[in-house]
């Protein structure tokens, strides 16, 4: 008998989705209660995850197609916390645009469910199911503000390109299956040998599909448009939550089934990493819309995360996970600031709208200053440590070129972060923004900024949690 | 000594900023904020004086060491001072309160934020000088960019944005390579603890590349020719207090880094690259002195003279002679005092006339005599007149240089003459001559706070000029041991 307790979080969240849908359909004006219940559901799921799985080192279920280990439980928890915070700070924004409907929390819950399945997958089919579940929910979320042309465009663009990448991924999976005779990661890992050239195609297709999902260069083209067009809260969701899941799957693919083929994929990852770091830094310079700029900056940050993965060492994987965790906090803080730029029911997202912010809103701009310096990787803020761990792992493998290119691109990236700071602090002020923000928004901004600022006092805690993850 | 005196030196300014946050940010003259900041920095200065008094001059080992685990099994938060670093700490704590007194006139808006930036800056700079772990050092070294960027960018002059960006990106670019080197050192030796690294030593085959990586960072920060171009821009645009901090302390971080890390960790590579340093230093001395001669902006002239003086410093450090290194340290301390004083004197006339151009002035001696006398003292100290601290430094450096390389020393001596030329010419054009500009007649002489600040700087300049023993005694043992360790390292490899 399988120990179903291990997938209790997934079971619980599925049941809540169904219940919330029924509730939403049969009860009138139920958007508020659905919202609150779904928050509650995420919270419970997170608690269950911590309770049931956090102490598990490695267990498999259902013919080894689902794996529960320290990586999956940690990533699930980060996903859930990310999802919770996104949902909790969305409400004011959604109400402003009159899209405060029951579908929003349900869609977010289902994409989180898809991600949790992805994170735990140890089998090509389970993985693909999870991926499609989260993607389909995300397509709808992207178009959620359907009265706006840009939002519909974003959703359509995302759908077409994402479907293409899913197709590539599926083709890669079928090739791998063809050569190994199994869909199970562990069995594939034993069956594969690097003599088969066609197999390399399979790996490349899978990597391309995954690179698309995390928007690594050169498969990033969708990101700026989709990020700009989607409602801001959905953009926030896009920039953090799916990346966690996709990164976990990336790690799983590279280090379980394809571990023996490291010669085949290491160069690809190094290339993706360097291209993302450099392109993310250079392309963001000319942007005038903050959401587009964040899109490019997140491309750059994915590059650093991939640099950790390219090392083929446990330290590298751990450093990537630390990076993505800190990145989640920084992005959450950044978007909280962005959501505060509201004046008379209108949200502002141009970089020039930040002009002279420091005079009217000194605290908000101080937070934004810290967040931006942290994103640029200046010590002693959290972003520096994220980069520090990654480059420590990279240099352990003597990959000097990767490290130097990466660090030089941080200098280029620093330029556009500084530009925002310049606009905030050195330029003339504009009208004041509203200050009646929801408590949750203030809360998420304060907590995340404090985490960024004071991370350096207790850097060991995160490292300790992550150091339990040993994939290889 | 169990009391964490160094950490309290680092933390006290931060505590001060917390108090500053709670003072009201009023427009105009915000006295409460100023007193809080002043009180904090004066206490910090007194603590550092106590540190100097209780410092044991007879040993070169690190004192007041604090060693705490920071990142488990990787980095320790380790601080400590020896004869070399203690003087820089005192310089920092001495200059900062003077900066705070001087903000009265130069900073008009957002005084509280300015003071916060200065206090944070002080904390980081003290951190740089007492860090005994490479990562901790890097952290403080880089973190200083944030407040300085804001100081230049918010309170600076007309081209402040350009200058702030240039300053930030230049220094960041230099530093990231140092980060690569620091992490590489960790993987080569298994530690980033400087004291342990001194004992273990780093394999010769890595030294050259690592040295170059550190050099890239320090050269930008020093600044050495040809990467000095950020300095004049930053100096000119920064508010007076910012220029003072920049010239007096920030530039010293690199010189200190050369002594502590480049010489200490990579002795063989230091030997290899001495010709490079010599060449760049000599070019800096001659070339920037010539540029300084041609400047029309007073601040720019002093900025270029800083580059030339720092050229002497790097030259002295890499002579690897007792006199050379001691001279460099004294030159750095002296330059810290003198350049701070010069920037403040320029600030004084700038606050009154709002012009930094030399041509605006002329004949000041008849209008503001007190000012002219102090200005003369600082100008003479800058050109290294015997009896001022500037002389001791330059003299010792040239002595070291003559021992090591005759030609370099001769060329550097020409630099001394050029230094005299541009300083005296500046002084002549500003203070002497006919009083042509009618507006100048309305100028007031030094007010009490300005008089106080400038006298505070004049006293140590003269005192150490006549009696440099307190400085030399403090650094002597540490420098001797550094050179001995260096020579044994070279001999064994």
Boltz contact constraints between the chains, C-beta under 6 A:
constraints:
  - contact:
      token1: [A, 373]
      token2: [B, 146]
      max_distance: 6.0
  - contact:
      token1: [A, 379]
      token2: [B, 139]
      max_distance: 6.0
  - contact:
      token1: [A, 379]
      token2: [B, 142]
      max_distance: 6.0
  - contact:
      token1: [A, 379]
      token2: [B, 143]
      max_distance: 6.0
  - contact:
      token1: [A, 380]
      token2: [B, 139]
      max_distance: 6.0
  - contact:
      token1: [A, 380]
      token2: [B, 143]
      max_distance: 6.0
  - contact:
      token1: [A, 391]
      token2: [B, 183]
      max_distance: 6.0
  - contact:
      token1: [A, 392]
      token2: [B, 183]
      max_distance: 6.0
  - contact:
      token1: [A, 395]
      token2: [B, 183]
      max_distance: 6.0
  - contact:
      token1: [A, 395]
      token2: [B, 184]
      max_distance: 6.0
  - contact:
      token1: [A, 395]
      token2: [B, 187]
      max_distance: 6.0
  - contact:
      token1: [A, 396]
      token2: [B, 187]
      max_distance: 6.0
  - contact:
      token1: [A, 403]
      token2: [B, 180]
      max_distance: 6.0
  - contact:
      token1: [A, 407]
      token2: [B, 176]
      max_distance: 6.0
  - contact:
      token1: [A, 411]
      token2: [B, 172]
      max_distance: 6.0
  - contact:
      token1: [A, 411]
      token2: [B, 173]
      max_distance: 6.0
  - contact:
      token1: [A, 414]
      token2: [B, 172]
      max_distance: 6.0
  - contact:
      token1: [A, 422]
      token2: [B, 161]
      max_distance: 6.0
  - contact:
      token1: [A, 425]
      token2: [B, 154]
      max_distance: 6.0
  - contact:
      token1: [A, 426]
      token2: [B, 153]
      max_distance: 6.0
  - contact:
      token1: [A, 426]
      token2: [B, 161]
      max_distance: 6.0
  - contact:
      token1: [A, 459]
      token2: [B, 71]
      max_distance: 6.0
  - contact:
      token1: [A, 460]
      token2: [B, 71]
      max_distance: 6.0
  - contact:
      token1: [A, 460]
      token2: [B, 72]
      max_distance: 6.0
